[in-house]
Amino acid sequence: MALRKELLKSIWYAFTALDVEKSGKVSKSQLKVLSHNLYTVLHIPHDPVALEEHFRDDDDGPVSSQGYMPYLNKYILDKVEEGAFVKENFDELCWTLTAKKNYQAASNGNRMLSNQDAFRLWCLFNFLSEDKYPLIMVPDEVEYLVKKVLSSMSLELGLGELEELLAQEAQAAQAAGGLSVWQFLELFNSGRCLRGVGQDALSMAIHEVYQELIQDVLKQGYLWKRGHLRRNWTERWFQLQPSCLCYFGSEDCKEKRGTIPLDSQCCVEVLPDREGKRCMFCVKTANRTYEMSASDTRQRQEWTAAIQMAIRLQAEGKTSLHKDLKQKRREQREQREQRRAAKEEELLRLQQLQEEKERKLQELELLQEAQRQAERLLQEEEERRRSQHRELQEALECQLREAEQARATMQAEMELKEEEAARQRQRIQELEEMQERLQEALQLEVKARRDEEAVRLAQTRLLEEEEEKLKQLLQLKEKQERYIERAQQEKQELQQEMALQSRSLQQAQEQLEEAAQRKLRQASTNVKHWNVQMNRLMHPISPGDKRRVTSSSFTGFQPPVLARRDSSLKCLTRWGSQRNRTPSPNSSEQQKPLNDRDKTAAPAPTSQEENLGPAPEN
């Protein structure tokens, strides 16, 4: 899978190089040539039938990358075998196609990179680039590769210098998220990061980094090796890879003298100095032990550490150290991105929480303001209710004063009537029958009084219900802190309910007053009728002026029952004294004025009697 990804990166450059019009499509003839070359360089048997079948002449127009990928996967990449071809030749083919179109020499002819160095940097770029298209190299990998090249030349680049160097390319690469390969090559061609290093030194450094990263050369250099048969010491150029340790006659690596295979069973040991050789060590394999000597202790330590690393990679089943390191760096970048995203998400969440907190504080302030307004309205309502209560109390006090005045007036009248009753006590016996009828009238009046008391009790009960409603209103006020949002609506509903109850109470009071007035008028009518009948039987006492009963505006005052009974007794006494007198010849003449006087003297139903009804409501 990793080999397929690396091959696809190089093929992508070749495909985009053939896309002359930059439309994302390549002509079928060019794709046939490219496929044929890929067959050749990858050592895959040619399949001209499948090639012609896939790119038939009756197909319309050029082919896009999506249209070419099925054929590329099925007939080329699926048949590739690792180790069956030279990857450097494959990369050179793709580089040749893309460099003709994209890699241009400097305008003044001065450039630091040769074609071979540019090709090797292109391969390094493909190795370290991200697995997404168009291919880019993230700044971390650019920094890693630049430092690798500079360290091969024994140069160091400060962090500030590197950041400044990358910042110059950041504006062009900001949208893509990294550098393209042509920007990366221009970075080396400009010489901004080389500090005046010559072209030969740069070429050697690039070749060394290319061998290390692409060809998986863990270490290389001269060592003394002891022969297996002749047991003599010869100097050889050694090149360490994860799978083997090869040695050559010279450092140009053209004459290969042998290979030491490495696996998990191998081991490396340090040997003591002997036979005039210093810094000795050996590599033990399953078949043979190889003795070697380094130039100094540091070199021996580096070689033994590198060989142990190769053995460890074989034990872990890994074929490349730098592929593993690249994967680890990518995972570290992803972890950093995840931490950064998590941190940004946390900051965003904290910002949202802060905004939510501020919003809730604003809502709380609004609720507090609404609560203050509700309390202010309740206070105003309470003041209005208290003022109404004071006005009603003042009206009741005024009515009470009027009632006291009426009571004093009635008391004076009662004294006069008592004097008159004293003169008529002798007639009481004659009025016994009349008294029984008057008792019935009195019973009706008592019944009316009881009805009035029932009305008053009903009014009292309604007032108690109203007080209970007021208590409920106070309880709702206490609950207002928890239900502040519903306070205004509940208040309006309560006001409507109180208004309905007040209207219902007023209607009930009016109905009760009408019923009481009707019954009182009926009882007053009966009393008046019997008074008229009684006055017809009574003789006039003496002519004189009668004080007219003053009516009171206090509609709720009722004369006591005893006063009415005394008036009836007076009438009975007058009637009895009239019967005891001897009739005179002109009795018929006297009867007429008597009747007239009786009509005048008989007290008409006063306004208090006609307006008997329930007491005014507090």
Residue pairs with C-beta under 8 A, 6 or more apart in sequence:
2 323
3 80
3 82
4 77
4 80
5 131
6 87
6 126
6 127
7 77
7 80
7 90
8 77
9 126
9 129
9 135
10 90
10 91
10 94
10 95
10 126
11 38
11 72
11 94
12 65
12 133
12 135
13 94
13 95
13 97
13 98
13 126
13 135
13 181
14 34
14 93
14 94
14 97
14 98
15 26
15 34
15 65
15 68
16 98
17 97
17 98
17 100
17 101
17 102
18 26
18 27
18 30
18 31
18 34
18 97
19 25
19 26
20 101
23 62
24 64
24 65
25 61
25 62
25 63
25 64
26 34
26 62
26 63
26 68
27 62
27 63
28 55
28 57
28 59
28 62
28 63
31 55
31 63
31 68
32 51
32 55
34 97
35 51
35 71
35 72
35 75
35 76
36 46
36 51
37 93
38 44
38 76
38 90
38 93
39 45
39 46
39 47
39 76
40 46
41 85
41 89
41 90
41 93
42 76
42 79
42 80
42 84
42 85
42 90
43 84
43 85
44 76
44 79
44 80
45 79
47 75
50 71
50 75
51 75
54 71
54 75
55 63
55 71
88 123
88 214
91 119
91 122
91 123
91 126
92 119
95 119
95 122
95 123
99 115
99 118
99 119
99 122
102 182
103 118
103 182
103 185
105 111
106 189
111 189
112 188
112 189
112 190
112 191
112 194
112 199
112 202
113 121
113 185
113 188
113 189
113 202
113 206
114 199
114 203
116 203
117 188
117 202
117 203
117 206
117 207
118 185
120 206
120 207
120 209
120 210
120 214
121 184
121 185
121 188
121 206
122 181
122 185
123 210
123 214
124 145
124 206
124 209
124 210
124 213
124 214
125 135
125 137
125 145
125 181
125 184
126 135
126 181
127 213
127 214
127 322
127 326
128 137
128 141
128 144
128 145
128 213
128 326
129 135
129 136
129 137
129 141
129 181
130 136
130 137
130 138
130 178
134 176
134 180
135 180
135 181
136 173
136 176
136 177
136 178
136 179
136 180
137 145
137 178
137 179
137 181
137 184
138 177
138 178
138 333
139 166
139 170
139 178
139 179
140 329
140 333
141 178
141 329
142 166
142 178
142 179
142 184
142 187
143 162
143 166
144 329
145 209
146 157
146 162
146 165
146 187
146 193
147 157
147 162
148 209
148 212
148 213
149 202
149 205
149 206
149 209
150 156
150 157
150 193
150 205
152 204
152 205
152 208
152 209
153 197
153 201
153 202
153 204
153 205
155 194
155 195
155 197
157 165
157 193
162 193
165 187
165 192
165 193
168 192
169 179
169 183
169 187
172 183
173 179
173 180
173 183
179 187
187 193
188 194
188 202
194 202
211 217
211 220
211 239
212 218
212 322
213 322
215 241
216 241
216 242
216 319
216 320
216 321
216 322
217 239
217 240
217 241
218 240
218 241
218 242
218 306
218 309
218 310
218 321
219 238
219 240
219 302
219 303
219 306
220 237
220 238
220 239
220 240
220 251
221 237
221 238
221 299
221 303
222 235
222 236
222 237
222 238
222 251
222 295
223 235
223 236
223 238
223 247
223 292
223 293
223 294
223 303
224 233
224 234
224 235
224 236
224 277
224 292
224 293
224 294
225 233
225 234
225 235
225 236
225 238
225 247
225 290
225 291
225 292
225 293
226 232
226 233
226 290
226 291
226 292
226 293
227 233
227 234
228 288
233 277
233 293
236 247
236 248
236 249
236 257
237 247
237 248
237 249
237 250
237 251
237 253
238 245
238 246
238 247
238 248
238 292
238 303
239 245
239 246
239 247
239 248
239 253
240 303
240 306
240 307
240 310
241 310
242 262
242 310
242 313
242 314
242 318
242 319
242 320
242 321
243 261
243 262
243 310
243 314
243 319
244 259
244 260
244 261
244 262
245 259
245 260
245 262
245 283
245 307
245 310
246 256
246 258
246 259
246 260
247 256
247 257
247 258
247 259
247 260
248 254
248 255
248 256
248 257
249 255
249 257
260 283
260 285
260 290
261 285
262 283
262 285
262 307
262 310
262 311
262 314
263 285
263 286
263 311
263 314
264 311
264 314
264 315
265 285
265 286
266 283
266 284
266 285
266 286
266 311
266 314
267 283
267 284
267 311
268 281
268 282
268 283
268 284
268 304
268 307
268 308
268 311
269 281
269 282
269 284
270 280
270 281
270 300
270 304
271 280
271 281
271 282
271 291
272 280
273 279
273 280
274 280
277 293
278 293
279 293
279 294
279 295
279 296
279 297
279 299
279 300
280 291
280 292
280 293
280 300
281 291
281 292
281 293
281 294
281 300
281 303
281 304
282 289
282 290
282 291
282 292
283 289
283 290
283 292
283 307
284 290
292 303
294 300
294 303
309 321
313 319
313 320
313 321
313 324
318 324
367 484
367 485
370 484
370 485
370 487
370 488
371 480
371 481
371 484
371 487
374 480
374 484
374 487
374 488
374 491
377 491
378 477
378 491
392 618
393 618
395 616
396 616
396 618
399 554
399 556
399 616
402 552
402 553
402 554
403 552
403 554
403 556
403 557
405 552
406 550
406 552
406 554
406 557
406 608
407 557
409 549
409 550
409 552
410 559
410 563
410 608
413 547
413 549
414 563
414 566
416 547
417 563
417 566
417 567
417 570
418 566
418 570
420 541
420 570
420 574
421 566
421 569
421 570
421 573
423 541
423 573
423 574
423 577
424 538
424 569
424 570
424 571
424 572
424 573
424 574
424 575
424 576
424 577
425 569
425 573
426 573
426 576
426 577
426 580
427 538
427 572
427 573
427 574
427 575
427 576
427 577
427 578
427 579
427 580
428 435
428 569
428 572
428 573
428 576
429 576
430 572
430 575
430 576
430 579
431 534
431 571
431 572
431 573
431 575
431 576
434 530
434 533
434 534
434 537
434 572
434 575
435 568
435 572
437 530
438 527
438 530
438 568
438 572
441 523
441 526
441 527
441 530
442 561
442 564
442 565
442 568
444 519
444 522
444 523
444 526
445 520
445 523
445 527
445 561
445 564
446 561
447 519
448 516
448 519
448 520
448 523
448 612
449 558
449 561
451 515
451 516
451 519
452 516
452 558
452 612
452 613
452 614
455 509
455 512
455 513
455 515
455 516
455 613
455 614
456 614
456 615
458 508
458 512
459 505
459 509
459 512
459 614
459 615
459 617
462 505
462 508
463 617
463 618
465 501
466 498
466 501
466 505
469 494
469 497
469 498
469 501
473 494
476 487
476 490
476 494
480 487
483 490
505 617
509 614
509 617
512 613
512 614
513 613
513 614
516 612
516 613
516 614
517 610
517 611
517 612
517 613
520 609
520 610
520 611
520 612
520 613
521 610
524 605
524 609
524 610
527 564
527 605
528 602
528 604
528 605
531 571
531 602
531 603
532 598
532 599
532 602
534 571
534 572
534 574
534 575
535 571
535 574
535 575
535 594
535 595
535 598
535 599
535 601
535 602
536 595
536 598
537 575
537 578
537 579
538 571
538 574
538 575
538 577
538 578
538 594
538 598
539 574
539 577
539 578
539 581
539 590
539 594
540 590
540 593
540 594
540 597
540 598
541 574
543 597
546 600
546 601
549 603
549 604
549 606
551 606
551 607
551 608
552 607
552 608
553 607
554 608
555 607
555 611
555 613
555 616
556 611
556 613
556 614
556 615
556 616
557 608
558 608
558 609
558 612
559 606
559 608
559 609
567 603
584 590
